[in-house]
Amino acid sequence: MGWYQSLTIKQKQVVWAWAFLSLPVVFYSVIRFYPTLNAITLSFQEWNLLGSRNWAGLDNYYKLFADPVFWKVFKNTFVYLLLGTPISLLISFIIAYNLDKVRFMHGTIRALYFLPFMTSTVAMAWLWRWFYQPVPIGLFNNALASIGIPQFPFLGSTTWALPSILAPAVWAGLGFQIIIFMAGLRAIPQTYYEAARIDGVGAWTTLWRITLPLLKPTIVFLVVLSSIGFLRIFDQVFNMTSNNPGGPLNSTKPLVLMIYETAFNAFDMGYAAAQTVVLFAVLLVVSLTQLYIMRDK
């Protein structure tokens, strides 16, 4: 260890830092970086899980971009993103903003809102699937029939199937977003609100000029996290449309479900890897774009 004794204090600190970081770095490389690079390599190959891999060049990508089903699925994925993210954030903020003012049974109410987030996604999806069933099984259609309204084709309509699946997805994530919003609201110093009250500033102006600007880091965090979640939506679609995965005419099928079917139903791993690379690129671009747009000026 003579080399160690000859190091300066700063160099020794660097050595110890890398010694403690080495195991997590190796672990993360094996768990994350290697599978990612392997998937990118596989996207240029043909493989059915049994035979040897054969180099295919850009054939998988040519096939992907010429596939009309892919563009339908690609559109569905962005519909989930563009509808789900703003709706879930708006609802969760309204609930958190008002819940923060509640003192009676505050902890109980907050726990009730958080309960759906802790519930198994599969169980929740099947419960909502039961809600959407036709008469006499479905809860919603039975309620409509009791007041003389014809039954509604929630999961059987190319127009309403996607919103019907989006609703439980938004509902399931509200609890987490409410907790994060409330933490952000509690972190805002009360002195700002006291100064606003002294100056006679109204509640609406206080919300737009104080609360939302100071809540920006929390909003950025939830926007990115929520966007990634909706771009990767799978469980709700897979379980609520198991008889016809992806809904009628692929009207609800997201990109993750297409990857799953390509890999484990068609056993076309190269084509599935190409779809995975496209999804990774979309996630990266969307996340970086949101961070750029919502950055501090």
C-alpha positions in Angstrom: 0.0 0.0 0.0 3.0 2.3 -0.5 1.2 4.0 -3.4 -1.7 4.9 -1.1 0.6 6.5 1.5 2.1 8.7 -1.2 -1.3 10.2 -2.2 -2.5 13.6 -1.0 -5.5 13.9 1.2 -7.6 15.0 -1.8 -6.5 12.0 -3.8 -7.3 9.7 -1.0 -10.8 11.1 -0.8 -11.2 10.4 -4.5 -10.0 6.8 -4.1 -12.4 6.2 -1.2 -15.3 7.8 -3.1 -14.7 5.5 -6.1 -14.3 2.6 -3.8 -17.8 3.1 -2.3 -19.3 4.0 -5.7 -17.8 1.0 -7.6 -20.4 -1.6 -6.5 -23.4 0.6 -7.4 -21.8 1.6 -10.7 -21.1 -2.1 -11.6 -24.6 -3.1 -10.5 -26.3 -0.3 -12.4 -24.2 -1.1 -15.5 -25.2 -4.8 -15.4 -28.9 -4.0 -14.7 -29.3 -0.9 -17.0 -26.6 -0.2 -19.5 -25.9 -3.7 -20.7 -29.6 -4.6 -21.4 -30.1 -1.2 -23.1 -27.1 -1.7 -25.4 -28.1 -5.3 -26.0 -31.6 -4.1 -27.0 -30.2 -1.6 -29.4 -27.9 -4.3 -31.0 -30.9 -6.7 -31.2 -33.0 -4.1 -33.0 -30.6 -4.6 -36.0 -30.9 -8.4 -35.9 -33.5 -11.2 -36.4 -34.0 -13.6 -33.5 -36.9 -15.9 -32.4 -35.5 -16.8 -29.0 -34.5 -20.3 -30.1 -32.1 -20.0 -33.1 -29.1 -17.9 -33.6 -29.2 -14.1 -34.2 -28.9 -13.0 -37.8 -27.9 -9.5 -38.8 -30.7 -7.7 -40.5 -29.5 -4.1 -40.7 -32.2 -1.6 -40.8 -34.9 -4.0 -42.0 -36.7 -4.0 -38.6 -36.9 -0.2 -38.7 -38.1 -0.2 -42.3 -40.8 -2.7 -41.4 -41.8 -0.7 -38.3 -42.2 2.7 -40.1 -44.1 1.0 -42.9 -46.5 -0.7 -40.5 -49.9 1.1 -40.2 -50.6 -0.6 -36.9 -47.4 1.0 -35.5 -48.6 4.5 -36.4 -52.0 3.8 -34.9 -50.3 2.6 -31.7 -47.9 5.5 -31.8 -50.9 7.9 -31.9 -52.6 6.1 -29.1 -49.5 6.4 -26.9 -49.4 10.2 -27.4 -53.1 10.5 -26.7 -52.6 8.8 -23.4 -49.8 11.3 -22.7 -51.5 14.5 -23.9 -54.8 13.7 -22.1 -53.6 11.9 -19.0 -50.8 14.1 -17.9 -52.6 17.5 -17.8 -55.9 16.0 -16.5 -54.2 14.0 -13.7 -52.0 17.0 -12.6 -54.9 19.4 -12.7 -57.2 17.2 -10.6 -54.4 16.3 -8.1 -53.4 19.9 -7.7 -57.0 21.0 -7.0 -57.4 18.3 -4.4 -54.0 18.9 -2.8 -54.6 22.7 -2.7 -57.9 22.3 -1.0 -56.9 19.4 1.2 -54.0 21.4 2.5 -56.5 23.8 4.1 -58.4 21.0 5.8 -57.7 20.3 9.4 -60.4 17.9 10.4 -59.5 14.3 9.6 -56.7 15.5 7.4 -54.6 12.4 7.7 -57.5 10.0 7.1 -58.6 11.9 4.0 -55.1 12.0 2.6 -54.7 8.2 3.3 -58.0 7.5 1.4 -56.7 9.5 -1.6 -53.4 7.6 -1.5 -55.1 4.1 -1.2 -55.6 3.6 -5.0 -51.9 4.2 -5.6 -51.1 1.3 -3.2 -53.7 -1.0 -4.8 -52.5 -3.7 -7.3 -52.9 -2.3 -10.8 -54.1 -5.7 -12.1 -56.9 -5.8 -9.4 -57.8 -2.2 -10.0 -58.0 -2.8 -13.8 -60.3 -5.9 -13.4 -62.5 -3.9 -10.9 -63.0 -1.1 -13.5 -63.5 -3.7 -16.2 -66.4 -5.0 -14.1 -67.8 -1.5 -13.8 -67.8 -1.1 -17.6 -69.6 -4.4 -18.4 -73.0 -4.4 -20.1 -76.3 -4.9 -18.2 -76.9 -6.9 -15.9 -73.2 -7.2 -14.8 -71.7 -3.7 -15.1 -72.1 -1.2 -12.3 -72.2 1.9 -14.5 -74.6 0.5 -17.1 -76.9 -0.8 -14.3 -76.9 2.7 -12.8 -77.7 4.2 -16.2 -80.5 1.6 -16.9 -82.1 2.4 -13.5 -82.7 6.0 -14.7 -83.8 5.0 -18.2 -80.6 5.8 -20.1 -79.5 3.2 -22.7 -76.3 1.3 -21.8 -73.0 2.8 -22.9 -70.4 0.8 -24.9 -67.4 1.8 -22.7 -64.8 -0.8 -23.8 -66.6 -1.8 -27.0 -66.4 1.5 -28.8 -63.5 2.8 -30.9 -64.3 6.3 -29.6 -64.8 5.7 -25.9 -62.6 2.7 -25.2 -59.4 4.8 -24.8 -61.0 7.4 -22.4 -62.5 4.5 -20.5 -59.1 3.0 -19.9 -57.5 6.4 -19.2 -60.0 7.2 -16.4 -58.8 4.4 -14.0 -55.1 5.2 -15.0 -55.6 8.8 -13.9 -57.5 7.8 -10.8 -54.8 5.3 -9.7 -52.0 7.9 -9.9 -53.8 10.7 -8.1 -52.7 9.6 -4.6 -49.0 9.9 -5.3 -49.4 13.2 -7.1 -51.5 14.6 -4.3 -48.9 13.7 -1.7 -46.1 15.3 -3.7 -48.1 18.4 -4.4 -48.9 18.7 -0.7 -45.2 18.4 0.2 -44.5 21.2 -2.2 -47.2 23.4 -0.8 -46.0 22.8 2.8 -42.4 23.8 1.7 -43.6 27.3 0.6 -42.7 29.8 3.4 -45.8 31.2 5.0 -44.2 34.7 5.1 -45.1 35.1 1.4 -48.8 34.5 2.2 -48.7 36.8 5.3 -47.2 39.6 3.2 -49.9 39.1 0.5 -52.7 39.3 3.1 -51.2 42.5 4.6 -51.1 44.0 1.1 -54.7 42.9 0.5 -53.9 40.6 -2.4 -56.8 38.3 -3.5 -56.7 34.5 -3.4 -56.6 34.2 -7.2 -53.6 36.5 -7.5 -51.9 34.8 -4.6 -52.3 31.4 -6.4 -50.9 32.7 -9.7 -48.2 35.0 -8.4 -47.0 33.1 -5.3 -48.1 29.5 -5.1 -47.7 28.3 -8.7 -44.3 30.0 -9.3 -42.8 28.6 -6.0 -44.4 25.2 -6.8 -42.6 25.0 -10.2 -39.9 22.4 -9.1 -42.7 20.1 -7.9 -44.7 20.6 -11.1 -41.7 19.9 -13.3 -41.0 16.7 -11.3 -44.6 15.5 -11.6 -44.9 16.4 -15.3 -41.8 14.4 -16.2 -42.8 11.4 -14.0 -46.4 11.4 -15.1 -45.4 11.7 -18.8 -43.1 8.7 -18.5 -45.9 6.7 -16.7 -48.5 7.4 -19.5 -46.0 6.7 -22.3 -45.4 3.3 -20.6 -49.0 2.5 -19.9 -49.6 -1.2 -20.1 -51.3 -2.9 -17.2 -54.7 -1.2 -17.5 -54.9 -1.8 -21.2 -53.7 -5.4 -21.1 -56.1 -6.4 -18.3 -59.2 -4.4 -19.3 -59.1 -5.6 -22.9 -57.7 -9.2 -22.4 -60.4 -10.7 -24.7 -59.3 -8.3 -27.4 -55.9 -6.9 -26.5 -55.7 -3.3 -27.5 -59.4 -2.8 -27.8 -61.6 -2.7 -30.9 -59.4 -2.0 -34.0 -56.4 -1.3 -31.8 -58.1 1.8 -30.5 -56.5 1.5 -27.1 -53.3 -0.3 -27.8 -50.2 1.5 -26.6 -46.6 1.0 -27.7 -45.6 -1.1 -24.7 -48.5 -3.6 -25.4 -47.4 -3.8 -29.1 -43.8 -4.6 -27.9 -45.1 -7.3 -25.6 -47.2 -9.0 -28.3 -44.4 -8.8 -30.9 -41.9 -10.4 -28.5 -44.0 -13.0 -26.7 -46.8 -13.8 -29.1 -45.0 -13.5 -32.5 -41.5 -14.2 -31.0 -40.0 -11.6 -33.3 -37.4 -10.3 -30.8 -35.6 -8.1 -33.3 -38.7 -6.3 -34.3 -39.8 -5.9 -30.7 -36.3 -4.5 -29.9 -36.7 -1.9 -32.7 -40.1 -0.9 -31.1 -38.4 -0.6 -27.7 -35.6 1.6 -29.1 -38.3 3.9 -30.6 -40.1 4.0 -27.2 -36.8 4.8 -25.5 -36.1 7.6 -27.9 -39.7 9.0 -27.4 -39.3 8.9 -23.6 -35.9 10.7 -23.8 -37.1 13.4 -26.2 -40.3 14.1 -24.3 -38.5 14.2 -20.9 -35.7 16.5 -22.2 -38.2 18.8 -24.0 -40.3 19.2 -20.9 -37.2 19.9 -18.8 -36.1 22.5 -21.3 -39.4 24.2 -21.6 -40.0 24.3 -17.8 -36.5 25.2 -16.9 -35.8 28.3 -14.7 -35.2 31.3 -16.8 
